[in-house]
């Protein structure tokens, strides 16, 4: 595990510590979790795109099937 040094306004850090304490965690744990999610974001987006494209290829409605009217498409 690597160490990371950041510069943060003292008041911001104080509020963050208080909020983390209320949540039963630490600022360090919150930052580690955030950085992990940040680092994995691109891979998750690519997987979601692949899944969406796969569903799109399987879809048959819209190719020679029913034609929607403008009103039906915008119905709420």
C-alpha positions in Angstrom: 0.0 0.0 0.0 1.4 3.4 -0.9 1.2 6.6 1.0 -0.2 9.8 -0.5 0.3 13.4 0.7 -2.2 16.0 -0.3 -2.8 19.7 0.7 -6.2 20.5 2.0 -7.6 23.6 3.7 -7.7 22.9 7.4 -11.4 23.8 7.8 -12.3 21.4 4.9 -10.3 18.6 6.5 -12.0 19.3 9.9 -15.4 19.1 8.4 -14.5 16.0 6.5 -13.2 14.3 9.6 -16.4 15.1 11.5 -18.5 13.7 8.7 -16.4 10.6 8.4 -16.6 10.1 12.1 -20.4 10.4 12.0 -20.4 7.7 9.3 -18.1 5.4 11.3 -15.2 5.7 8.9 -12.1 7.8 8.3 -11.1 10.4 5.7 -8.3 8.1 4.6 -10.8 5.3 4.0 -13.2 7.6 2.1 -10.3 8.9 -0.1 -9.0 5.4 -0.8 -12.6 4.3 -1.8 -13.0 7.3 -4.0 -9.6 6.8 -5.8 -10.4 3.2 -6.4 -13.8 4.1 -8.0 -12.1 6.9 -10.0 -9.4 4.6 -11.3 -12.0 2.0 -12.4 -14.5 4.4 -13.9 -13.2 4.0 -17.5 -13.3 0.2 -17.4 -16.9 0.3 -16.0 -17.9 2.8 -18.8 -16.4 0.6 -21.5 -18.2 -2.5 -20.1 -21.5 -0.6 -20.0 -21.0 0.5 -23.6 -20.3 -3.1 -24.7 -23.4 -4.4 -22.9 -25.5 -1.7 -24.4 -24.2 -2.4 -27.9 -24.8 -6.1 -27.4 -28.4 -5.5 -26.4 -28.8 -3.2 -29.4 -27.6 -5.9 -31.8 -30.1 -8.4 -30.3 -33.1 -6.0 -30.5 -35.4 -6.6 -33.4 -38.1 -4.0 -32.9 -37.4 -1.0 -35.0 -36.1 -2.9 -38.0 -39.1 -3.6 -40.1 -41.4 -3.9 -37.1 -43.9 -1.5 -35.7 -43.6 2.2 -36.6 -44.1 4.6 -33.7 -45.9 7.9 -34.1 -44.3 11.1 -32.8 -47.0 11.3 -30.2 -46.4 7.8 -29.0 -42.7 8.4 -28.6 -43.2 11.6 -26.6 -46.1 10.3 -24.5 -45.5 10.7 -20.8 
